[in-house]
Amino acid sequence: MNKTYVLISYDISDDNTRTKLAKRLKDYGRRAQFSVFEAEITATEMTKLKQQMAKVELGERDSIRLYTICKNCTGNVIIWGQGEIAEDPDIVII
């Protein structure tokens, strides 16, 4: 199954909206920082994620950003301090 690596960041002032968004994003990947999630998702999941993000009611100064990162480019990510690149393990059912 072909997956895409995505980085989702957000800056949302309303506590309720921010909390709801974080809960939704946990369904796709893991939290890398307080307002940043990383995930490897399928094309179907990407479509669903975009639809959900489009429904979030943003304030005048709020934003959500979704960055698609090629698989080869994830090897160029540099992390200072604690953390690691999110990777979904390959699952093989025999």
PyMOL commands that place a pseudoatom at each C-alpha (Angstrom):
pseudoatom trace, name=CA, resn=MET, resi=1, chain=A, elem=C, hetatm=0, pos=[0.000, 0.000, 0.000]
pseudoatom trace, name=CA, resn=ASN, resi=2, chain=A, elem=C, hetatm=0, pos=[1.449, 3.347, -1.049]
pseudoatom trace, name=CA, resn=LYS, resi=3, chain=A, elem=C, hetatm=0, pos=[1.545, 5.930, 1.723]
pseudoatom trace, name=CA, resn=THR, resi=4, chain=A, elem=C, hetatm=0, pos=[2.402, 9.614, 1.804]
pseudoatom trace, name=CA, resn=TYR, resi=5, chain=A, elem=C, hetatm=0, pos=[4.287, 11.275, 4.639]
pseudoatom trace, name=CA, resn=VAL, resi=6, chain=A, elem=C, hetatm=0, pos=[2.572, 14.445, 5.861]
pseudoatom trace, name=CA, resn=LEU, resi=7, chain=A, elem=C, hetatm=0, pos=[3.315, 17.106, 8.421]
pseudoatom trace, name=CA, resn=ILE, resi=8, chain=A, elem=C, hetatm=0, pos=[0.323, 19.003, 9.808]
pseudoatom trace, name=CA, resn=SER, resi=9, chain=A, elem=C, hetatm=0, pos=[0.801, 22.164, 11.839]
pseudoatom trace, name=CA, resn=TYR, resi=10, chain=A, elem=C, hetatm=0, pos=[-1.757, 24.516, 13.264]
pseudoatom trace, name=CA, resn=ASP, resi=11, chain=A, elem=C, hetatm=0, pos=[-2.072, 27.790, 15.112]
pseudoatom trace, name=CA, resn=ILE, resi=12, chain=A, elem=C, hetatm=0, pos=[-5.574, 28.089, 16.533]
pseudoatom trace, name=CA, resn=SER, resi=13, chain=A, elem=C, hetatm=0, pos=[-6.574, 30.525, 19.273]
pseudoatom trace, name=CA, resn=ASP, resi=14, chain=A, elem=C, hetatm=0, pos=[-9.833, 28.897, 20.420]
pseudoatom trace, name=CA, resn=ASP, resi=15, chain=A, elem=C, hetatm=0, pos=[-9.158, 26.162, 23.008]
pseudoatom trace, name=CA, resn=ASN, resi=16, chain=A, elem=C, hetatm=0, pos=[-12.166, 24.019, 22.024]
pseudoatom trace, name=CA, resn=THR, resi=17, chain=A, elem=C, hetatm=0, pos=[-11.375, 24.119, 18.314]
pseudoatom trace, name=CA, resn=ARG, resi=18, chain=A, elem=C, hetatm=0, pos=[-7.706, 23.367, 18.964]
pseudoatom trace, name=CA, resn=THR, resi=19, chain=A, elem=C, hetatm=0, pos=[-8.547, 20.414, 21.242]
pseudoatom trace, name=CA, resn=LYS, resi=20, chain=A, elem=C, hetatm=0, pos=[-11.035, 18.935, 18.742]
pseudoatom trace, name=CA, resn=LEU, resi=21, chain=A, elem=C, hetatm=0, pos=[-8.503, 19.269, 15.928]
pseudoatom trace, name=CA, resn=ALA, resi=22, chain=A, elem=C, hetatm=0, pos=[-5.765, 17.543, 17.943]
pseudoatom trace, name=CA, resn=LYS, resi=23, chain=A, elem=C, hetatm=0, pos=[-8.132, 14.658, 18.724]
pseudoatom trace, name=CA, resn=ARG, resi=24, chain=A, elem=C, hetatm=0, pos=[-8.926, 14.269, 15.001]
pseudoatom trace, name=CA, resn=LEU, resi=25, chain=A, elem=C, hetatm=0, pos=[-5.266, 14.350, 14.035]
pseudoatom trace, name=CA, resn=LYS, resi=26, chain=A, elem=C, hetatm=0, pos=[-4.421, 11.586, 16.519]
pseudoatom trace, name=CA, resn=ASP, resi=27, chain=A, elem=C, hetatm=0, pos=[-6.494, 9.290, 14.284]
pseudoatom trace, name=CA, resn=TYR, resi=28, chain=A, elem=C, hetatm=0, pos=[-3.944, 9.814, 11.504]
pseudoatom trace, name=CA, resn=GLY, resi=29, chain=A, elem=C, hetatm=0, pos=[-0.556, 10.037, 13.159]
pseudoatom trace, name=CA, resn=ARG, resi=30, chain=A, elem=C, hetatm=0, pos=[1.430, 11.084, 16.173]
pseudoatom trace, name=CA, resn=ARG, resi=31, chain=A, elem=C, hetatm=0, pos=[2.099, 14.408, 17.793]
pseudoatom trace, name=CA, resn=ALA, resi=32, chain=A, elem=C, hetatm=0, pos=[5.634, 15.622, 17.030]
pseudoatom trace, name=CA, resn=GLN, resi=33, chain=A, elem=C, hetatm=0, pos=[5.268, 18.894, 18.944]
pseudoatom trace, name=CA, resn=PHE, resi=34, chain=A, elem=C, hetatm=0, pos=[2.396, 20.635, 20.677]
pseudoatom trace, name=CA, resn=SER, resi=35, chain=A, elem=C, hetatm=0, pos=[0.823, 21.944, 17.450]
pseudoatom trace, name=CA, resn=VAL, resi=36, chain=A, elem=C, hetatm=0, pos=[2.497, 19.622, 14.953]
pseudoatom trace, name=CA, resn=PHE, resi=37, chain=A, elem=C, hetatm=0, pos=[1.542, 16.104, 13.857]
pseudoatom trace, name=CA, resn=GLU, resi=38, chain=A, elem=C, hetatm=0, pos=[3.366, 13.663, 11.571]
pseudoatom trace, name=CA, resn=ALA, resi=39, chain=A, elem=C, hetatm=0, pos=[1.699, 10.804, 9.749]
pseudoatom trace, name=CA, resn=GLU, resi=40, chain=A, elem=C, hetatm=0, pos=[2.065, 8.302, 6.943]
pseudoatom trace, name=CA, resn=ILE, resi=41, chain=A, elem=C, hetatm=0, pos=[-1.312, 8.041, 5.248]
pseudoatom trace, name=CA, resn=THR, resi=42, chain=A, elem=C, hetatm=0, pos=[-2.932, 6.465, 2.223]
pseudoatom trace, name=CA, resn=ALA, resi=43, chain=A, elem=C, hetatm=0, pos=[-4.560, 8.447, -0.581]
pseudoatom trace, name=CA, resn=THR, resi=44, chain=A, elem=C, hetatm=0, pos=[-7.976, 7.633, 0.887]
pseudoatom trace, name=CA, resn=GLU, resi=45, chain=A, elem=C, hetatm=0, pos=[-6.892, 8.879, 4.310]
pseudoatom trace, name=CA, resn=MET, resi=46, chain=A, elem=C, hetatm=0, pos=[-5.454, 12.036, 2.698]
pseudoatom trace, name=CA, resn=THR, resi=47, chain=A, elem=C, hetatm=0, pos=[-8.794, 12.786, 1.056]
pseudoatom trace, name=CA, resn=LYS, resi=48, chain=A, elem=C, hetatm=0, pos=[-10.632, 12.273, 4.352]
pseudoatom trace, name=CA, resn=LEU, resi=49, chain=A, elem=C, hetatm=0, pos=[-8.070, 14.385, 6.238]
pseudoatom trace, name=CA, resn=LYS, resi=50, chain=A, elem=C, hetatm=0, pos=[-8.410, 17.277, 3.781]
pseudoatom trace, name=CA, resn=GLN, resi=51, chain=A, elem=C, hetatm=0, pos=[-12.202, 17.132, 4.045]
pseudoatom trace, name=CA, resn=GLN, resi=52, chain=A, elem=C, hetatm=0, pos=[-12.041, 17.233, 7.837]
pseudoatom trace, name=CA, resn=MET, resi=53, chain=A, elem=C, hetatm=0, pos=[-9.543, 20.104, 7.876]
pseudoatom trace, name=CA, resn=ALA, resi=54, chain=A, elem=C, hetatm=0, pos=[-11.728, 22.125, 5.488]
pseudoatom trace, name=CA, resn=LYS, resi=55, chain=A, elem=C, hetatm=0, pos=[-14.593, 21.891, 8.006]
pseudoatom trace, name=CA, resn=VAL, resi=56, chain=A, elem=C, hetatm=0, pos=[-12.642, 23.352, 10.929]
pseudoatom trace, name=CA, resn=GLU, resi=57, chain=A, elem=C, hetatm=0, pos=[-13.992, 26.796, 11.847]
pseudoatom trace, name=CA, resn=LEU, resi=58, chain=A, elem=C, hetatm=0, pos=[-10.947, 29.020, 11.907]
pseudoatom trace, name=CA, resn=GLY, resi=59, chain=A, elem=C, hetatm=0, pos=[-10.691, 32.426, 13.526]
pseudoatom trace, name=CA, resn=GLU, resi=60, chain=A, elem=C, hetatm=0, pos=[-9.436, 35.424, 11.594]
pseudoatom trace, name=CA, resn=ARG, resi=61, chain=A, elem=C, hetatm=0, pos=[-5.788, 34.788, 12.515]
pseudoatom trace, name=CA, resn=ASP, resi=62, chain=A, elem=C, hetatm=0, pos=[-5.898, 30.956, 12.735]
pseudoatom trace, name=CA, resn=SER, resi=63, chain=A, elem=C, hetatm=0, pos=[-4.340, 28.519, 10.297]
pseudoatom trace, name=CA, resn=ILE, resi=64, chain=A, elem=C, hetatm=0, pos=[-3.805, 24.850, 9.548]
pseudoatom trace, name=CA, resn=ARG, resi=65, chain=A, elem=C, hetatm=0, pos=[-0.950, 23.801, 7.264]
pseudoatom trace, name=CA, resn=LEU, resi=66, chain=A, elem=C, hetatm=0, pos=[-0.479, 20.419, 5.646]
pseudoatom trace, name=CA, resn=TYR, resi=67, chain=A, elem=C, hetatm=0, pos=[2.897, 19.645, 4.087]
pseudoatom trace, name=CA, resn=THR, resi=68, chain=A, elem=C, hetatm=0, pos=[3.415, 16.579, 1.933]
pseudoatom trace, name=CA, resn=ILE, resi=69, chain=A, elem=C, hetatm=0, pos=[6.954, 15.252, 2.173]
pseudoatom trace, name=CA, resn=CYS, resi=70, chain=A, elem=C, hetatm=0, pos=[8.339, 12.687, -0.256]
pseudoatom trace, name=CA, resn=LYS, resi=71, chain=A, elem=C, hetatm=0, pos=[9.522, 9.402, 1.272]
pseudoatom trace, name=CA, resn=ASN, resi=72, chain=A, elem=C, hetatm=0, pos=[13.135, 10.070, 0.245]
pseudoatom trace, name=CA, resn=CYS, resi=73, chain=A, elem=C, hetatm=0, pos=[13.026, 13.536, 1.816]
pseudoatom trace, name=CA, resn=THR, resi=74, chain=A, elem=C, hetatm=0, pos=[12.146, 12.193, 5.268]
pseudoatom trace, name=CA, resn=GLY, resi=75, chain=A, elem=C, hetatm=0, pos=[15.768, 11.054, 5.490]
pseudoatom trace, name=CA, resn=ASN, resi=76, chain=A, elem=C, hetatm=0, pos=[16.793, 14.719, 5.339]
pseudoatom trace, name=CA, resn=VAL, resi=77, chain=A, elem=C, hetatm=0, pos=[14.831, 15.720, 8.436]
pseudoatom trace, name=CA, resn=ILE, resi=78, chain=A, elem=C, hetatm=0, pos=[17.116, 16.909, 11.221]
pseudoatom trace, name=CA, resn=ILE, resi=79, chain=A, elem=C, hetatm=0, pos=[15.928, 16.838, 14.819]
pseudoatom trace, name=CA, resn=TRP, resi=80, chain=A, elem=C, hetatm=0, pos=[17.674, 18.634, 17.667]
pseudoatom trace, name=CA, resn=GLY, resi=81, chain=A, elem=C, hetatm=0, pos=[16.682, 17.440, 21.106]
pseudoatom trace, name=CA, resn=GLN, resi=82, chain=A, elem=C, hetatm=0, pos=[14.104, 14.784, 21.721]
pseudoatom trace, name=CA, resn=GLY, resi=83, chain=A, elem=C, hetatm=0, pos=[12.090, 13.184, 18.931]
pseudoatom trace, name=CA, resn=GLU, resi=84, chain=A, elem=C, hetatm=0, pos=[12.080, 10.894, 15.959]
pseudoatom trace, name=CA, resn=ILE, resi=85, chain=A, elem=C, hetatm=0, pos=[10.427, 10.690, 12.553]
pseudoatom trace, name=CA, resn=ALA, resi=86, chain=A, elem=C, hetatm=0, pos=[7.034, 9.004, 12.710]
pseudoatom trace, name=CA, resn=GLU, resi=87, chain=A, elem=C, hetatm=0, pos=[7.011, 5.735, 10.826]
pseudoatom trace, name=CA, resn=ASP, resi=88, chain=A, elem=C, hetatm=0, pos=[4.167, 3.303, 10.568]
pseudoatom trace, name=CA, resn=PRO, resi=89, chain=A, elem=C, hetatm=0, pos=[5.531, -0.230, 10.745]
pseudoatom trace, name=CA, resn=ASP, resi=90, chain=A, elem=C, hetatm=0, pos=[4.822, -2.415, 7.755]
pseudoatom trace, name=CA, resn=ILE, resi=91, chain=A, elem=C, hetatm=0, pos=[2.275, -5.025, 8.759]
pseudoatom trace, name=CA, resn=VAL, resi=92, chain=A, elem=C, hetatm=0, pos=[2.346, -8.413, 7.088]
pseudoatom trace, name=CA, resn=ILE, resi=93, chain=A, elem=C, hetatm=0, pos=[-0.459, -10.897, 7.717]
pseudoatom trace, name=CA, resn=ILE, resi=94, chain=A, elem=C, hetatm=0, pos=[0.323, -14.481, 6.832]
for i in range(1, 94): cmd.bond("trace and resi %d" % i, "trace and resi %d" % (i + 1))
show_as sticks, trace
zoom trace
